[in-house]
Amino acid sequence: MIKNTGTVSESHPMNGGDGTYSYTKNSYLQRAATNVGKAMMDDAIAEKLDVTSDCTFRIADLGCSVGPNTLIVVQNIIDAVQNKYQLSKRPEFQVFFNDHSSNDFNTLFASLPPQRPYFAAGVPGSFHSRLFPESSLHFVHSSYALQWLSKVPEDLLNNSSPSWNKGRVHYKSAPDEVAQAYAAQFAEDMTVFLDARAKELVVGGLMVLIMPAISNGIPHSSTPSGLMFDFLGFCLMDMAREGLISEDQVDCFNLPVYAPQPKEIKELVERNGFFSIERMEITDPLSSIDGPISGQVCTMHLRAGMEGIISKHLELRLLMNCFIDSIRKLRSFQPDGVGKKEGTQMFVVLKRI
């Protein structure tokens, strides 16, 4: 029997299917992150990947959601590996698509290319635990998934704690103690994540991680999605003042999402001891998008990613009112300022040593 030493992770799947509010139709901002990182990932595979090509090459995409982004990135990885080994025997490929068991794997599998150059398998479960046998993977990828915490920090719900996040749903506009509670939970989760991947990756294998982030020295109040989360919190408080929901419902609702700084990742990787940092930099995903992003687009993306967790606290009718109000507040929103200038995501390449 496999002993699972990971944490019990809360599940917050993206909206499934391919309808108007689905993640499939509202995830091109995340796809922009993949586009920005493609050349860097190609370079890492060409220069840093150090595994034999005479075996089945196994790839895992952790937090794959429902596509199409995961299918695009998997093909990019395979193309880069084939280019690296073009003068030797090319390996066969096996791809593992991982996400929580509540993820809409049916939509994902239905969209798999019929003539794909790999064997595909789904692996349900939290990446905050072991998922694969020891030394069975050659390449691990995770994009816009590690920002999700395994759980809401407990102190945020304790009204006697300095970290009690009353009247807010995130740490952007909260006291430092709230941000510190988020940071501590992220560190705990990443420690488990790195320990698990260290056992699963072969020596010489690579792991590419892309996540929302802020530059070193930038205050937590400048977190990339913080403005949207603030607007969401304002909408909920407005609904509480109108008597549509209670303030207690707002006080007990916190988004389990955290954007780290590079120094935090560096410290955690060094503490783990089984990976070398081959590349780490802050990038700007918006550089691959033409034109401004409207408030409605931001809100549709917010709904595709957050509707599942919000609906656990609010009935659908109230949820619709909240999103409509968000569209009104975000109509003139443009993601510029500190985030635009400094970059809003982190690209990390780790090598198993």
LOGU-733378 format. One record per residue (C-alpha): residue in one letter; chain; x, y, z. Coordinates in steps of 0.2 Angstrom, whole numbers. Layout:
BEGIN
("a","A",(X,Y,Z))
...
END
This chain:
BEGIN
("m","A",(0,0,0))
("i","A",(6,17,-4))
("k","A",(8,29,11))
("n","A",(2,46,7))
("t","A",(11,59,18))
("g","A",(4,74,9))
("t","A",(-9,86,16))
("v","A",(-28,84,13))
("s","A",(-30,98,0))
("e","A",(-46,107,-3))
("s","A",(-53,105,-21))
("h","A",(-58,121,-31))
("p","A",(-60,115,-49))
("m","A",(-61,127,-63))
("n","A",(-78,128,-72))
("g","A",(-80,113,-83))
("g","A",(-88,110,-100))
("d","A",(-86,122,-115))
("g","A",(-100,134,-111))
("t","A",(-100,153,-110))
("y","A",(-93,153,-92))
("s","A",(-81,138,-94))
("y","A",(-63,138,-91))
("t","A",(-61,132,-108))
("k","A",(-68,148,-115))
("n","A",(-61,159,-102))
("s","A",(-42,155,-100))
("y","A",(-33,164,-113))
("l","A",(-25,175,-100))
("q","A",(-17,159,-93))
("r","A",(-12,154,-111))
("a","A",(-3,170,-112))
("a","A",(8,165,-98))
("t","A",(12,149,-107))
("n","A",(16,159,-123))
("v","A",(28,170,-114))
("g","A",(37,155,-106))
("k","A",(38,144,-122))
("a","A",(55,150,-128))
("m","A",(63,149,-110))
("m","A",(56,131,-108))
("d","A",(63,126,-125))
("d","A",(80,133,-120))
("a","A",(79,124,-104))
("i","A",(75,107,-112))
("a","A",(89,110,-125))
("e","A",(102,115,-112))
("k","A",(98,108,-95))
("l","A",(88,91,-98))
("d","A",(100,77,-94))
("v","A",(91,60,-96))
("t","A",(93,46,-108))
("s","A",(82,45,-124))
("d","A",(81,26,-125))
("c","A",(66,24,-114))
("t","A",(48,30,-113))
("f","A",(49,49,-109))
("r","A",(36,53,-95))
("i","A",(28,70,-93))
("a","A",(16,76,-80))
("d","A",(6,92,-81))
("l","A",(0,96,-63))
("g","A",(-16,106,-61))
("c","A",(-20,103,-79))
("s","A",(-38,109,-78))
("v","A",(-49,106,-93))
("g","A",(-39,113,-108))
("p","A",(-35,118,-121))
("n","A",(-19,126,-112))
("t","A",(-13,110,-105))
("l","A",(-14,102,-123))
("i","A",(-4,116,-130))
("v","A",(10,115,-117))
("v","A",(11,96,-118))
("q","A",(14,97,-137))
("n","A",(27,111,-134))
("i","A",(37,100,-122))
("i","A",(36,85,-134))
("d","A",(42,96,-149))
("a","A",(57,102,-138))
("v","A",(62,85,-132))
("q","A",(61,78,-150))
("n","A",(72,92,-156))
("k","A",(85,89,-143))
("y","A",(86,70,-147))
("q","A",(84,72,-166))
("l","A",(101,64,-169))
("s","A",(97,49,-158))
("k","A",(83,37,-156))
("r","A",(68,47,-152))
("p","A",(58,41,-136))
("e","A",(40,37,-135))
("f","A",(30,49,-124))
("q","A",(18,46,-110))
("v","A",(8,61,-103))
("f","A",(0,62,-86))
("f","A",(-14,75,-84))
("n","A",(-16,78,-66))
("d","A",(-29,88,-56))
("h","A",(-41,86,-42))
("s","A",(-54,71,-44))
("s","A",(-68,84,-46))
("n","A",(-59,92,-61))
("d","A",(-69,89,-78))
("f","A",(-58,76,-85))
("n","A",(-72,71,-97))
("t","A",(-71,88,-106))
("l","A",(-52,87,-106))
("f","A",(-51,69,-113))
("a","A",(-64,73,-127))
("s","A",(-53,87,-133))
("l","A",(-37,76,-134))
("p","A",(-30,77,-152))
("p","A",(-35,60,-161))
("q","A",(-17,59,-169))
("r","A",(-8,64,-154))
("p","A",(11,58,-152))
("y","A",(9,52,-135))
("f","A",(0,40,-123))
("a","A",(-12,50,-112))
("a","A",(-18,46,-94))
("g","A",(-27,55,-81))
("v","A",(-21,56,-63))
("p","A",(-34,62,-51))
("g","A",(-27,69,-34))
("s","A",(-19,84,-26))
("f","A",(-1,88,-30))
("h","A",(1,92,-12))
("s","A",(5,74,-10))
("r","A",(14,60,-19))
("l","A",(6,55,-36))
("f","A",(18,44,-45))
("p","A",(31,30,-42))
("e","A",(48,35,-37))
("s","A",(60,41,-51))
("s","A",(46,38,-64))
("l","A",(45,56,-72))
("h","A",(57,65,-83))
("f","A",(48,82,-85))
("v","A",(35,90,-73))
("h","A",(26,106,-78))
("s","A",(13,116,-68))
("s","A",(6,133,-74))
("y","A",(-5,144,-64))
("a","A",(-9,131,-51))
("l","A",(3,132,-37))
("q","A",(-5,149,-32))
("w","A",(-19,139,-25))
("l","A",(-16,135,-7))
("s","A",(-21,118,0))
("k","A",(-32,126,13))
("v","A",(-37,144,19))
("p","A",(-25,148,33))
("e","A",(-34,144,49))
("d","A",(-30,160,58))
("l","A",(-40,170,45))
("l","A",(-56,164,53))
("n","A",(-51,166,71))
("n","A",(-59,182,77))
("s","A",(-46,183,92))
("s","A",(-31,181,80))
("p","A",(-21,196,73))
("s","A",(-24,188,56))
("w","A",(-43,188,57))
("n","A",(-47,195,39))
("k","A",(-64,203,44))
("g","A",(-73,211,29))
("r","A",(-60,205,16))
("v","A",(-58,190,5))
("h","A",(-39,191,2))
("y","A",(-24,199,9))
("k","A",(-21,213,-4))
("s","A",(-29,227,7))
("a","A",(-27,217,24))
("p","A",(-14,220,38))
("d","A",(3,212,37))
("e","A",(-2,198,49))
("v","A",(-15,192,36))
("a","A",(-2,192,22))
("q","A",(10,183,33))
("a","A",(-3,169,37))
("y","A",(-5,167,18))
("a","A",(14,166,16))
("a","A",(16,153,29))
("q","A",(3,142,22))
("f","A",(11,144,5))
("a","A",(28,139,12))
("e","A",(20,123,20))
("d","A",(12,118,4))
("m","A",(27,121,-7))
("t","A",(38,111,5))
("v","A",(26,96,3))
("f","A",(26,99,-16))
("l","A",(45,99,-18))
("d","A",(47,84,-7))
("a","A",(35,74,-17))
("r","A",(42,79,-34))
("a","A",(60,76,-28))
("k","A",(55,58,-26))
("e","A",(45,56,-42))
("l","A",(58,65,-54))
("v","A",(73,56,-61))
("v","A",(90,63,-58))
("g","A",(93,75,-72))
("g","A",(74,78,-75))
("l","A",(67,95,-76))
("m","A",(52,104,-68))
("v","A",(45,120,-75))
("l","A",(34,131,-64))
("i","A",(24,146,-69))
("m","A",(14,155,-56))
("p","A",(7,173,-52))
("a","A",(21,182,-42))
("i","A",(28,199,-37))
("s","A",(46,205,-38))
("n","A",(57,205,-22))
("g","A",(54,220,-12))
("i","A",(36,224,-19))
("p","A",(23,225,-6))
("h","A",(10,211,-5))
("s","A",(-3,224,-9))
("s","A",(3,224,-27))
("t","A",(-1,206,-30))
("p","A",(-6,204,-48))
("s","A",(-25,199,-46))
("g","A",(-27,208,-30))
("l","A",(-37,222,-38))
("m","A",(-50,210,-44))
("f","A",(-51,201,-28))
("d","A",(-53,218,-19))
("f","A",(-68,222,-30))
("l","A",(-75,205,-27))
("g","A",(-74,208,-8))
("f","A",(-82,225,-10))
("c","A",(-96,217,-20))
("l","A",(-99,205,-6))
("m","A",(-99,219,8))
("d","A",(-111,229,-3))
("m","A",(-122,214,-3))
("a","A",(-120,212,16))
("r","A",(-125,230,19))
("e","A",(-141,227,8))
("g","A",(-145,212,18))
("l","A",(-143,200,4))
("i","A",(-130,190,14))
("s","A",(-123,192,32))
("e","A",(-107,199,36))
("d","A",(-102,183,44))
("q","A",(-103,175,27))
("v","A",(-90,187,21))
("d","A",(-79,185,36))
("c","A",(-78,167,34))
("f","A",(-74,168,15))
("n","A",(-56,170,10))
("l","A",(-49,166,-7))
("p","A",(-35,153,-4))
("v","A",(-23,161,-18))
("y","A",(-6,167,-15))
("a","A",(7,176,-26))
("p","A",(25,173,-19))
("q","A",(41,182,-22))
("p","A",(57,174,-30))
("k","A",(66,175,-14))
("e","A",(53,164,-6))
("i","A",(54,151,-19))
("k","A",(73,151,-19))
("e","A",(73,148,0))
("l","A",(61,134,-1))
("v","A",(71,125,-15))
("e","A",(87,127,-6))
("r","A",(80,120,10))
("n","A",(73,105,0))
("g","A",(91,101,-6))
("f","A",(86,90,-21))
("f","A",(84,103,-35))
("s","A",(96,116,-43))
("i","A",(88,132,-49))
("e","A",(92,133,-67))
("r","A",(82,149,-71))
("m","A",(70,160,-61))
("e","A",(63,177,-67))
("i","A",(48,188,-67))
("t","A",(40,190,-83))
("d","A",(25,199,-90))
("p","A",(11,188,-98))
("l","A",(2,203,-105))
("s","A",(17,206,-117))
("s","A",(9,193,-128))
("i","A",(-8,200,-128))
("d","A",(-13,214,-141))
("g","A",(-23,228,-134))
("p","A",(-31,232,-117))
("i","A",(-40,219,-107))
("s","A",(-58,225,-103))
("g","A",(-66,223,-85))
("q","A",(-78,211,-93))
("v","A",(-64,199,-99))
("c","A",(-56,200,-82))
("t","A",(-73,196,-73))
("m","A",(-77,182,-85))
("h","A",(-60,174,-81))
("l","A",(-63,177,-63))
("r","A",(-79,168,-64))
("a","A",(-72,153,-74))
("g","A",(-59,151,-60))
("m","A",(-68,156,-44))
("e","A",(-86,152,-47))
("g","A",(-84,134,-39))
("i","A",(-77,141,-23))
("i","A",(-88,156,-21))
("s","A",(-104,146,-24))
("k","A",(-99,136,-9))
("h","A",(-104,151,1))
("l","A",(-117,160,-10))
("e","A",(-132,153,-19))
("l","A",(-131,155,-38))
("r","A",(-143,170,-39))
("l","A",(-133,180,-27))
("l","A",(-117,175,-36))
("m","A",(-124,182,-52))
("n","A",(-127,198,-44))
("c","A",(-110,198,-37))
("f","A",(-102,195,-54))
("i","A",(-113,208,-63))
("d","A",(-108,221,-50))
("s","A",(-89,216,-53))
("i","A",(-91,220,-71))
("r","A",(-98,237,-67))
("k","A",(-84,241,-55))
("l","A",(-70,233,-67))
("r","A",(-77,241,-83))
("s","A",(-63,254,-84))
("f","A",(-50,243,-76))
("q","A",(-33,241,-85))
("p","A",(-20,230,-77))
("d","A",(-6,243,-77))
("g","A",(4,251,-63))
("v","A",(17,241,-53))
("g","A",(11,224,-59))
("k","A",(13,229,-77))
("k","A",(29,238,-75))
("e","A",(37,224,-65))
("g","A",(29,209,-72))
("t","A",(16,198,-64))
("q","A",(22,180,-65))
("m","A",(37,169,-61))
("f","A",(45,157,-73))
("v","A",(55,144,-64))
("v","A",(66,130,-70))
("l","A",(72,117,-57))
("k","A",(83,102,-61))
("r","A",(83,86,-51))
("i","A",(101,83,-44))
END
